[in-house]
Amino acid sequence: MPTDLFVFVLLSAVLHATWNFVARRSSGNLTVFWWSLWISCLFLLPFVAIVASGMGPVGFLAMLEAGWFFVLATGVIHTFYFLFLARAYEHGEISLVYPIARGSGIGLTGFLGWLLLGEELTPMGVAGIGLICIGILLMGVSVFRHTRAVNRGFASALVVGATIVSYSLVDKVGVSIVHPVVYIFGMFFLSALFATPFVAVRHLGIRWSGFAETWRPAALIGIGSTAAYLMILFAMTVGQVGYIVALREFAVVLGAVLGFVFLKERITPLKVGSVVMIVTGLVFIKFG
């Protein structure tokens, strides 16, 4: 993997860990997630207008006609991603939920990228992905010793992992058809739209007054997730999805550190060993 792409993906990982930390501090508040999606749309709208202006009406509409299915698919998948991520953070620590959510689908993503998209994996790259998968999953082993509520967070995190596998493969194809800025705008807009009934039912209606209480974490999550994922979409236009998704999981290390330092979550030898395995896997991917 080229050095510039390697650094680009790692920067995305830093942003991703940061907004997940904010989400955990908000205890997975679904309303915060919902507002963050709309903030993301507002943030992206001027850039969509610039892309549309540059392409012209005919070219822009032709692009949407060719790629609308992928935009719709990623919107539906990301709706479940955000719903179950909110539920996971409502019940579990970031040092447990984040590794399980991000790590459970990496190996399958790499395998399906090879099987369905014809991407090649070198032996060192395969070893790197394997080490990252094992390290991340070991981080969550201690979850079985916790309460039923934490186990619900674990189950929700596994569902998040399944959505990551799905949208990674859909997005790899989608961004080859639709401009990444337009693609991610459509994803956030549809996710916000589809999540609205769930937010309305759970909170007995959507109140504008709630925005005054949640806009700060919502803005951090919205802008952070937008920037992080937009960087990944651009990376997918030039790199292999299996390596990119695995390398991005450096965010798990950062998320665990943030949980240990700022949220006072438990540090165990198993978690430390997992971090070492993840870093080793990153080195393998870099030189694979």
Secondary structure by P-SEA (a helix, b strand, c coil): ccaaaaaaaaaaaaaaaaaaaaaaaacccaaaaaaaaaaaaaaaaaaaaaaaaaacaaaaaaaaaacaaaaaaaaaaaaaaaaaaaaaaaccccccaaaaaacccaaaaaaaaaacccccccaaaaaaaaaaaaaaaaaacccccccaaaaaaaaaaaaaaaaaaaaaaaaaaaaacccaaaaaaaaaaaaaaaaaaaaaaaaccccaaaaaacaaaaaaaaaaaaaaaaaaaaaaacccaaaaaaaacaaaaaaaaaaaccccccccaaaaaaaaaaaaaaaaaaac
